[in-house]
Amino acid sequence: YRVNHHDIAALHAALAEVGILYATARVHTGWYEPGDDGVIPWRPDRVGGHAFAIVGYDERGFWIQNSWGAGWGQGGLALVTYDDWFENAMDVWVARLGAPVALAREAVAAGISAQGNLAGGYAYADLRPHIVSVGNDGRFREGGTFGTTPAEAAEIVRTEIPRLTAGWDRKRILLYAHGGLVSEKAAIQRVAEYRAALLGARVYPLAFVWKTDAWTTIRNILDDALGRRRPEGVWDEAKDFLLDRLDDGLEPLARVLGGKALWDEMKENALRATTRRDGAARRVGELLAELADADPTVELHLVGHSAGSIFLGPLVRWLTARGTIASGPLAGRTGLGLRIASCTLWAPACTVDLFKALYLPALRDGAVGRFALFTLTDEAEQDDHCAHIYHKSLLYLV
């Protein structure tokens, strides 16, 4: 079972019940020489990741058993302080036999199995080098399990990418931006699902994960709008007609109640990830430019879904522009002059004007090797739904 490595009470309980936990953490030079009291002195210089066993705890931190021999620490044991743990812990697991569970109904059993796979389908240590967490105003979101600091972003690009791509003839780095109405959990699960396949194909995925609960907010707005709307009458075979009338009534109410404002704020945050000097995408772009300058085998590939096209637009413009950018949200900035090997947009939610301002210059300059655009037909947009309340796509709503 996986244990939340930031939940001290859960870790203490697991230790009390089982007696040993299996953990990974980033280590620093303090690990090389624990003090006479067994405490590992904190140092700021990380040297990599390491696996070990947690065998106890006290008010200061966790006692660990290392694999570096009896001459290390106190007979092979040492104490990691809680401060050190919170800063550097990566993942924790406990081995315990589970009780057999008998479920008679097949549908229930399938649902439990699917939920189990979703909860335990990935490990922190595996996914951490593939996620850049972006918060409000496009800046790095540093809190939470998969939060990212500027220093951690630098570690991903300068250390993890070279480590995992060592020996590749071409170091293809895939920057992925998901749609804006995707929960953090769902976005991370998607990274877990495609990570192994992409690495197997010698493609390094690096996903921008937006910390947003916008989908829940949209659903609440629609529920509220539905409650304020007058009933239409009898539901009969004229279902499509009535659904259209229902949608017609929901649209103005949902917009007044905040749906349009929420979407506008999300778009603004997406743009700021690159337009801000401290934007997360901008910093990652700078780091990738350094990497590409040092290694000519590096290739950049970008994929954006829905609002991800808004997120990637400024990044495409900034990465590929040569000299000072004359117009658009990046006017006055100096481009990096890089080449993007490929750019793919799935059902992009950006406007035509934004596309012309941010994507088209790179395409005209030949700075994008291959470009693919997949859009939904109007029929498909009208066959979509929002929370099974509004019976068209989100773009119709906003």
ZADOKE-904782 format. One record per residue (C-alpha): residue in three letters; x, y, z; residue number from 1; chain. Coordinates in Angstrom, 3 decimals. Last residue first. Layout:
<atoms>
ATOM ALA X Y Z NUM A
...
</atoms>
This chain:
<atoms>
ATOM VAL -18.640 30.224 -22.525 398 A
ATOM LEU -21.351 27.614 -22.982 397 A
ATOM TYR -20.649 26.787 -26.620 396 A
ATOM LEU -16.987 26.352 -25.729 395 A
ATOM LEU -17.965 23.933 -22.965 394 A
ATOM SER -19.489 21.566 -25.484 393 A
ATOM LYS -23.229 21.052 -25.828 392 A
ATOM HIS -25.932 19.491 -23.685 391 A
ATOM TYR -25.652 21.488 -20.458 390 A
ATOM ILE -26.559 19.310 -17.485 389 A
ATOM HIS -24.725 16.070 -18.270 388 A
ATOM ALA -21.660 17.570 -16.514 387 A
ATOM CYS -20.982 19.661 -19.617 386 A
ATOM HIS -22.023 17.871 -22.793 385 A
ATOM ASP -20.810 16.957 -26.287 384 A
ATOM ASP -23.109 16.160 -29.215 383 A
ATOM GLN -23.295 19.852 -30.114 382 A
ATOM GLU -19.514 20.093 -30.433 381 A
ATOM ALA -19.531 16.911 -32.533 380 A
ATOM GLU -22.062 18.420 -34.936 379 A
ATOM ASP -20.031 21.617 -35.149 378 A
ATOM THR -17.079 19.507 -36.217 377 A
ATOM LEU -14.293 19.042 -33.721 376 A
ATOM THR -10.765 20.140 -34.549 375 A
ATOM PHE -7.428 18.386 -34.976 374 A
ATOM LEU -4.453 20.546 -35.978 373 A
ATOM ALA -1.087 19.091 -36.946 372 A
ATOM PHE 2.184 20.980 -37.442 371 A
ATOM ARG 5.525 19.549 -38.481 370 A
ATOM GLY 8.924 21.258 -38.480 369 A
ATOM VAL 7.938 24.409 -36.631 368 A
ATOM ALA 10.368 27.319 -37.101 367 A
ATOM GLY 9.512 27.560 -40.811 366 A
ATOM ASP 9.096 31.321 -40.484 365 A
ATOM ARG 5.459 31.120 -41.602 364 A
ATOM LEU 4.713 28.435 -39.026 363 A
ATOM ALA 6.366 30.388 -36.214 362 A
ATOM PRO 4.478 33.547 -37.190 361 A
ATOM LEU 1.183 31.575 -37.342 360 A
ATOM TYR 1.299 30.194 -33.813 359 A
ATOM LEU 1.205 33.270 -31.581 358 A
ATOM ALA -0.656 36.154 -33.222 357 A
ATOM LYS -2.611 34.192 -35.822 356 A
ATOM PHE -3.612 31.540 -33.291 355 A
ATOM LEU -4.652 34.212 -30.800 354 A
ATOM ASP -6.823 35.882 -33.427 353 A
ATOM VAL -8.389 32.557 -34.420 352 A
ATOM THR -9.352 31.992 -30.801 351 A
ATOM CYS -7.794 29.297 -28.641 350 A
ATOM ALA -9.826 26.291 -27.518 349 A
ATOM PRO -7.839 23.781 -29.547 348 A
ATOM ALA -9.571 20.467 -30.291 347 A
ATOM TRP -6.223 18.636 -30.201 346 A
ATOM LEU -3.193 20.735 -31.142 345 A
ATOM THR 0.050 19.172 -32.350 344 A
ATOM CYS 3.428 20.905 -32.681 343 A
ATOM SER 6.523 19.253 -34.117 342 A
ATOM ALA 10.293 19.725 -34.308 341 A
ATOM ILE 10.214 23.142 -32.658 340 A
ATOM ARG 13.215 25.245 -33.649 339 A
ATOM LEU 14.751 27.723 -31.246 338 A
ATOM GLY 15.270 31.466 -31.725 337 A
ATOM LEU 14.961 32.348 -28.033 336 A
ATOM GLY 12.712 35.360 -28.546 335 A
ATOM THR 13.397 38.791 -27.097 334 A
ATOM ARG 10.431 40.375 -25.374 333 A
ATOM GLY 9.006 43.707 -26.544 332 A
ATOM ALA 5.612 42.316 -27.503 331 A
ATOM LEU 4.926 38.995 -25.779 330 A
ATOM PRO 1.128 39.403 -25.575 329 A
ATOM GLY 0.990 40.267 -29.287 328 A
ATOM SER 3.321 42.422 -31.336 327 A
ATOM ALA 6.924 43.124 -32.317 326 A
ATOM ILE 8.841 40.250 -30.747 325 A
ATOM THR 12.482 41.305 -30.476 324 A
ATOM GLY 15.058 39.023 -32.076 323 A
ATOM ARG 14.327 35.583 -33.449 322 A
ATOM ALA 11.014 34.093 -32.391 321 A
ATOM THR 10.824 30.305 -31.951 320 A
ATOM LEU 10.716 29.753 -28.197 319 A
ATOM TRP 8.752 32.930 -27.497 318 A
ATOM ARG 6.025 32.302 -30.056 317 A
ATOM VAL 5.655 28.630 -29.153 316 A
ATOM LEU 5.548 29.489 -25.440 315 A
ATOM PRO 2.944 32.180 -26.046 314 A
ATOM GLY 0.682 29.608 -27.736 313 A
ATOM LEU 1.340 26.699 -25.357 312 A
ATOM PHE -1.114 27.730 -22.638 311 A
ATOM ILE -3.783 28.783 -25.118 310 A
ATOM SER -3.444 25.446 -26.931 309 A
ATOM GLY -3.686 23.731 -23.541 308 A
ATOM ALA -7.153 25.243 -23.398 307 A
ATOM SER -8.307 22.332 -25.598 306 A
ATOM HIS -5.428 19.849 -25.770 305 A
ATOM GLY -1.840 20.891 -26.416 304 A
ATOM VAL 1.112 18.902 -27.737 303 A
ATOM LEU 4.621 20.301 -28.210 302 A
ATOM HIS 7.732 18.525 -29.511 301 A
ATOM LEU 11.230 19.858 -28.837 300 A
ATOM GLU 14.268 17.991 -30.132 299 A
ATOM VAL 17.622 17.669 -28.347 298 A
ATOM THR 20.411 16.100 -30.439 297 A
ATOM PRO 22.298 19.427 -30.569 296 A
ATOM ASP 23.195 19.151 -26.850 295 A
ATOM ALA 24.569 22.205 -25.038 294 A
ATOM ASP 22.382 24.743 -26.846 293 A
ATOM ALA 19.391 22.415 -26.575 292 A
ATOM LEU 19.860 22.130 -22.810 291 A
ATOM GLU 20.206 25.880 -22.340 290 A
ATOM ALA 17.104 26.455 -24.474 289 A
ATOM LEU 15.306 23.825 -22.388 288 A
ATOM LEU 16.126 25.775 -19.233 287 A
ATOM GLU 14.845 29.020 -20.714 286 A
ATOM GLY 11.652 27.314 -21.877 285 A
ATOM VAL 11.120 25.815 -18.418 284 A
ATOM ARG 11.430 29.307 -16.967 283 A
ATOM ARG 8.894 30.699 -19.424 282 A
ATOM ALA 6.496 27.832 -18.815 281 A
ATOM ALA 6.535 28.498 -15.070 280 A
ATOM GLY 6.115 32.258 -15.335 279 A
ATOM ASP 8.570 34.377 -13.333 278 A
ATOM ARG 9.062 36.943 -16.106 277 A
ATOM ARG 5.356 36.720 -16.846 276 A
ATOM THR 4.362 36.247 -20.510 275 A
ATOM THR 5.001 32.493 -20.453 274 A
ATOM ALA 2.790 31.119 -17.668 273 A
ATOM ARG 0.873 34.387 -18.018 272 A
ATOM LEU -0.947 33.134 -21.109 271 A
ATOM ALA -2.440 30.149 -19.295 270 A
ATOM ASN -3.404 32.285 -16.303 269 A
ATOM GLU -5.280 34.641 -18.635 268 A
ATOM LYS -7.113 31.737 -20.256 267 A
ATOM MET -8.151 30.409 -16.841 266 A
ATOM GLU -9.391 33.839 -15.812 265 A
ATOM ASP -11.472 34.119 -18.980 264 A
ATOM TRP -12.984 30.672 -18.390 263 A
ATOM LEU -13.929 31.561 -14.828 262 A
ATOM ALA -15.404 34.887 -15.933 261 A
ATOM LYS -17.515 33.128 -18.571 260 A
ATOM GLY -18.867 30.625 -16.050 259 A
ATOM GLY -19.472 33.221 -13.351 258 A
ATOM LEU -23.168 33.304 -12.490 257 A
ATOM VAL -23.930 35.713 -15.342 256 A
ATOM ARG -22.419 33.285 -17.845 255 A
ATOM ALA -24.324 30.342 -16.398 254 A
ATOM LEU -27.594 32.292 -16.512 253 A
ATOM PRO -27.105 33.416 -20.106 252 A
ATOM GLU -26.317 29.858 -21.287 251 A
ATOM LEU -28.820 27.914 -19.171 250 A
ATOM GLY -31.977 29.100 -20.915 249 A
ATOM ASP -30.716 28.392 -24.419 248 A
ATOM ASP -29.406 25.051 -23.162 247 A
ATOM LEU -32.870 24.079 -21.944 246 A
ATOM ARG -34.365 25.202 -25.258 245 A
ATOM ASP -31.844 23.066 -27.122 244 A
ATOM LEU -32.589 20.134 -24.840 243 A
ATOM LEU -36.308 20.656 -25.454 242 A
ATOM PHE -35.876 20.449 -29.204 241 A
ATOM ASP -33.682 17.380 -28.897 240 A
ATOM LYS -36.207 15.652 -26.641 239 A
ATOM ALA -39.347 16.253 -28.702 238 A
ATOM GLU -40.441 12.705 -27.808 237 A
ATOM ASP -41.810 13.898 -24.499 236 A
ATOM TRP -40.748 15.790 -21.378 235 A
ATOM VAL -43.798 17.768 -20.203 234 A
ATOM GLY -43.259 21.370 -19.126 233 A
ATOM GLU -40.383 23.756 -19.663 232 A
ATOM PRO -39.537 24.348 -16.004 231 A
ATOM ARG -38.415 27.894 -15.052 230 A
ATOM ARG -34.645 28.311 -14.629 229 A
ATOM ARG -33.122 29.212 -11.297 228 A
ATOM GLY -32.333 25.608 -10.349 227 A
ATOM LEU -30.709 24.943 -13.706 226 A
ATOM ALA -28.493 27.990 -13.268 225 A
ATOM ASP -27.384 26.759 -9.855 224 A
ATOM ASP -26.602 23.297 -11.194 223 A
ATOM LEU -24.758 24.887 -14.116 222 A
ATOM ILE -22.652 27.045 -11.796 221 A
ATOM ASN -21.925 24.044 -9.584 220 A
ATOM ARG -20.813 22.039 -12.611 219 A
ATOM ILE -18.563 24.865 -13.777 218 A
ATOM THR -17.007 25.116 -10.306 217 A
ATOM THR -16.376 21.373 -10.198 216 A
ATOM TRP -14.695 21.612 -13.601 215 A
ATOM ALA -12.622 24.593 -12.483 214 A
ATOM ASP -10.887 22.673 -9.733 213 A
ATOM THR -7.501 23.923 -10.828 212 A
ATOM LYS -3.848 23.056 -10.259 211 A
ATOM TRP -2.607 23.076 -13.829 210 A
ATOM VAL -0.197 20.319 -14.776 209 A
ATOM PHE 2.417 21.173 -17.419 208 A
ATOM ALA 3.616 17.796 -18.619 207 A
ATOM LEU 7.146 16.736 -19.537 206 A
ATOM PRO 7.258 13.544 -21.585 205 A
ATOM TYR 10.652 12.175 -22.728 204 A
ATOM VAL 10.320 10.311 -26.032 203 A
ATOM ARG 12.537 7.312 -26.630 202 A
ATOM ALA 9.685 5.028 -27.757 201 A
ATOM GLY 9.935 3.142 -24.461 200 A
ATOM LEU 9.936 6.503 -22.704 199 A
ATOM LEU 6.676 7.277 -24.466 198 A
ATOM ALA 5.062 3.971 -23.559 197 A
ATOM ALA 6.184 4.191 -19.928 196 A
ATOM ARG 4.912 7.750 -19.439 195 A
ATOM TYR 1.537 7.398 -21.187 194 A
ATOM GLU -0.628 6.136 -18.332 193 A
ATOM ALA 1.213 7.849 -15.484 192 A
ATOM VAL 0.993 11.208 -17.249 191 A
ATOM ARG -2.740 10.636 -17.680 190 A
ATOM GLN -3.055 9.867 -13.969 189 A
ATOM ILE -1.335 13.151 -13.184 188 A
ATOM ALA -3.893 15.061 -15.253 187 A
ATOM ALA -6.797 13.196 -13.654 186 A
ATOM LYS -5.547 13.964 -10.145 185 A
ATOM GLU -4.897 17.620 -10.978 184 A
ATOM SER -8.437 17.993 -12.271 183 A
ATOM VAL -8.986 18.773 -15.946 182 A
ATOM LEU -11.038 21.805 -16.960 181 A
ATOM GLY -8.109 23.730 -18.438 180 A
ATOM GLY -7.199 21.192 -21.074 179 A
ATOM HIS -3.828 19.484 -20.871 178 A
ATOM ALA -0.472 20.998 -21.803 177 A
ATOM TYR 2.194 18.560 -22.996 176 A
ATOM LEU 5.859 19.287 -23.694 175 A
ATOM LEU 7.453 16.285 -25.409 174 A
ATOM ILE 11.248 16.113 -25.308 173 A
ATOM ARG 12.899 14.075 -28.054 172 A
ATOM LYS 16.523 13.369 -27.239 171 A
ATOM ARG 17.690 11.886 -30.515 170 A
ATOM ASP 20.360 9.183 -30.584 169 A
ATOM TRP 19.359 8.158 -27.064 168 A
ATOM GLY 22.218 6.889 -24.886 167 A
ATOM ALA 21.334 9.001 -21.869 166 A
ATOM THR 17.702 10.110 -22.132 165 A
ATOM LEU 16.746 9.304 -18.529 164 A
ATOM ARG 19.823 10.935 -17.000 163 A
ATOM PRO 19.909 13.932 -19.349 162 A
ATOM ILE 16.217 14.623 -18.603 161 A
ATOM GLU 16.618 14.133 -14.853 160 A
ATOM THR 19.627 16.375 -14.266 159 A
ATOM ARG 19.484 19.734 -16.045 158 A
ATOM VAL 15.837 19.730 -17.075 157 A
ATOM ILE 14.315 18.137 -13.979 156 A
ATOM GLU 16.765 19.807 -11.590 155 A
ATOM ALA 15.975 23.213 -13.072 154 A
ATOM ALA 12.270 22.598 -12.523 153 A
ATOM GLU 13.092 21.584 -8.948 152 A
ATOM ALA 14.948 24.857 -8.380 151 A
ATOM PRO 12.018 26.860 -9.767 150 A
ATOM THR 9.770 25.036 -7.280 149 A
ATOM THR 7.299 22.394 -8.389 148 A
ATOM GLY 4.330 20.982 -6.494 147 A
ATOM PHE 3.556 17.315 -7.046 146 A
ATOM THR 2.527 16.440 -3.498 145 A
ATOM GLY 1.180 19.876 -2.687 144 A
ATOM GLY 2.802 23.305 -2.587 143 A
ATOM GLU 5.179 24.974 -5.059 142 A
ATOM ARG 2.781 26.018 -7.794 141 A
ATOM PHE 5.101 27.657 -10.298 140 A
ATOM ARG 3.657 30.859 -11.716 139 A
ATOM GLY 1.000 31.132 -14.413 138 A
ATOM ASP -1.086 33.700 -12.537 137 A
ATOM ASN -2.336 30.981 -10.178 136 A
ATOM GLY -0.648 27.611 -10.232 135 A
ATOM VAL 1.534 25.549 -12.543 134 A
ATOM SER 2.989 22.167 -11.597 133 A
ATOM VAL 5.750 20.886 -13.859 132 A
ATOM ILE 5.537 17.116 -14.080 131 A
ATOM HIS 7.745 14.487 -15.723 130 A
ATOM PRO 10.601 14.203 -13.211 129 A
ATOM ARG 8.071 13.591 -10.386 128 A
ATOM LEU 6.318 10.732 -12.152 127 A
ATOM ASP 8.509 7.765 -11.257 126 A
ATOM ALA 9.425 8.920 -7.740 125 A
ATOM TYR 5.799 9.661 -6.918 124 A
ATOM ALA 4.585 6.208 -7.820 123 A
ATOM TYR 1.751 5.480 -10.227 122 A
ATOM GLY -1.302 3.326 -10.724 121 A
ATOM GLY -2.323 3.234 -7.089 120 A
ATOM ALA -5.425 5.385 -6.925 119 A
ATOM LEU -6.573 4.975 -10.511 118 A
ATOM ASN -6.000 1.236 -10.482 117 A
ATOM GLY -8.010 0.895 -7.297 116 A
ATOM GLN -10.849 2.917 -8.735 115 A
ATOM ALA -10.993 0.638 -11.774 114 A
ATOM SER -11.022 -2.479 -9.621 113 A
ATOM ILE -13.801 -1.134 -7.407 112 A
ATOM GLY -15.896 -0.285 -10.470 111 A
ATOM ALA -15.384 -3.702 -12.030 110 A
ATOM ALA -16.401 -5.429 -8.802 109 A
ATOM VAL -19.567 -3.330 -8.575 108 A
ATOM ALA -20.539 -4.205 -12.143 107 A
ATOM GLU -19.859 -7.908 -11.571 106 A
ATOM ARG -22.169 -8.165 -8.575 105 A
ATOM ALA -21.165 -10.844 -6.071 104 A
ATOM LEU -18.135 -9.145 -4.549 103 A
ATOM ALA -15.844 -11.233 -2.328 102 A
ATOM VAL -12.908 -9.446 -0.683 101 A
ATOM PRO -9.817 -11.275 0.571 100 A
ATOM ALA -8.062 -9.449 3.454 99 A
ATOM GLY -4.928 -7.532 2.530 98 A
ATOM LEU -1.416 -8.634 3.381 97 A
ATOM ARG 0.847 -5.776 4.392 96 A
ATOM ALA 3.868 -4.197 2.760 95 A
ATOM VAL 4.094 -0.439 3.368 94 A
ATOM TRP 5.122 2.092 0.745 93 A
ATOM VAL 6.574 5.608 0.908 92 A
ATOM ASP 7.512 8.091 -1.837 91 A
ATOM MET 9.523 11.263 -2.447 90 A
ATOM ALA 10.758 12.801 0.799 89 A
ATOM ASN 13.085 15.805 0.362 88 A
ATOM GLU 11.644 18.913 1.989 87 A
ATOM PHE 9.194 17.281 4.364 86 A
ATOM TRP 11.807 14.720 5.406 85 A
ATOM ASP 14.535 17.273 6.079 84 A
ATOM ASP 12.217 19.235 8.350 83 A
ATOM TYR 11.042 15.983 9.974 82 A
ATOM THR 14.630 15.078 10.800 81 A
ATOM VAL 16.145 11.993 9.193 80 A
ATOM LEU 17.667 9.765 11.895 79 A
ATOM ALA 20.368 7.177 11.300 78 A
ATOM LEU 20.867 3.407 11.271 77 A
ATOM GLY 23.671 1.316 9.743 76 A
ATOM GLY 25.273 0.539 13.100 75 A
ATOM GLN 24.814 4.088 14.295 74 A
ATOM GLY 25.582 6.160 11.219 73 A
ATOM TRP 27.383 4.207 8.496 72 A
ATOM GLY 29.866 1.539 9.574 71 A
ATOM ALA 27.157 -1.126 9.602 70 A
ATOM GLY 26.853 -0.997 5.812 69 A
ATOM TRP 25.567 1.467 3.244 68 A
ATOM SER 22.119 -0.071 2.815 67 A
ATOM ASN 20.332 2.293 5.189 66 A
ATOM GLN 17.991 1.661 8.083 65 A
ATOM ILE 16.000 4.752 8.921 64 A
ATOM TRP 14.890 6.448 12.106 63 A
ATOM PHE 12.287 9.098 11.346 62 A
ATOM GLY 12.159 12.562 12.916 61 A
ATOM ARG 12.760 14.649 16.020 60 A
ATOM GLU 9.845 13.608 18.256 59 A
ATOM ASP 10.612 9.928 17.680 58 A
ATOM TYR 10.352 7.518 14.778 57 A
ATOM GLY 11.031 3.932 13.762 56 A
ATOM VAL 12.076 1.477 11.064 55 A
ATOM ILE 12.006 3.513 7.856 54 A
ATOM ALA 13.716 1.532 5.092 53 A
ATOM PHE 15.908 2.963 2.328 52 A
ATOM ALA 15.884 4.132 -1.288 51 A
ATOM HIS 17.950 7.030 -2.668 50 A
ATOM GLY 17.632 9.967 -5.068 49 A
ATOM GLY 20.370 12.370 -6.128 48 A
ATOM VAL 23.159 14.625 -4.855 47 A
ATOM ARG 21.181 17.461 -3.299 46 A
ATOM ASP 23.169 20.435 -2.013 45 A
ATOM PRO 21.218 22.282 0.695 44 A
ATOM ARG 22.608 20.260 3.642 43 A
ATOM TRP 20.727 18.992 6.688 42 A
ATOM PRO 22.708 17.017 9.236 41 A
ATOM ILE 21.695 13.329 9.414 40 A
ATOM VAL 21.080 12.630 13.106 39 A
ATOM GLY 22.749 9.572 14.618 38 A
ATOM ASP 23.792 11.352 17.815 37 A
ATOM ASP 27.426 11.184 16.696 36 A
ATOM GLY 26.394 13.025 13.547 35 A
ATOM PRO 25.590 11.429 10.194 34 A
ATOM GLU 28.411 11.718 7.628 33 A
ATOM TYR 27.551 10.958 3.985 32 A
ATOM TRP 23.878 11.760 4.416 31 A
ATOM GLY 24.720 15.426 4.948 30 A
ATOM THR 25.862 15.481 1.318 29 A
ATOM HIS 22.266 15.515 0.115 28 A
ATOM VAL 19.557 12.931 -0.492 27 A
ATOM ARG 16.279 13.035 -2.420 26 A
ATOM ALA 13.916 10.536 -0.927 25 A
ATOM THR 12.624 6.997 -1.337 24 A
ATOM ALA 10.821 4.885 1.231 23 A
ATOM TYR 9.950 1.371 2.344 22 A
ATOM LEU 8.156 1.240 5.672 21 A
ATOM ILE 8.770 -1.026 8.672 20 A
ATOM GLY 7.009 -1.934 11.915 19 A
ATOM VAL 3.622 -3.027 10.579 18 A
ATOM GLU 1.052 -1.444 12.896 17 A
ATOM ALA 3.136 1.188 14.685 16 A
ATOM LEU 4.989 2.047 11.481 15 A
ATOM ALA 1.732 2.444 9.555 14 A
ATOM ALA 0.310 4.642 12.317 13 A
ATOM HIS 3.406 6.862 12.383 12 A
ATOM LEU 3.286 7.237 8.602 11 A
ATOM ALA -0.425 8.071 8.685 10 A
ATOM ALA 0.145 10.672 11.416 9 A
ATOM ILE 3.038 12.201 9.457 8 A
ATOM ASP 0.955 12.682 6.308 7 A
ATOM HIS 3.414 14.166 3.802 6 A
ATOM HIS 4.617 10.765 2.555 5 A
ATOM ASN 1.067 9.666 1.818 4 A
ATOM VAL 1.321 5.902 2.222 3 A
ATOM ARG 1.192 3.510 -0.744 2 A
ATOM TYR 0.000 0.000 0.000 1 A
</atoms>
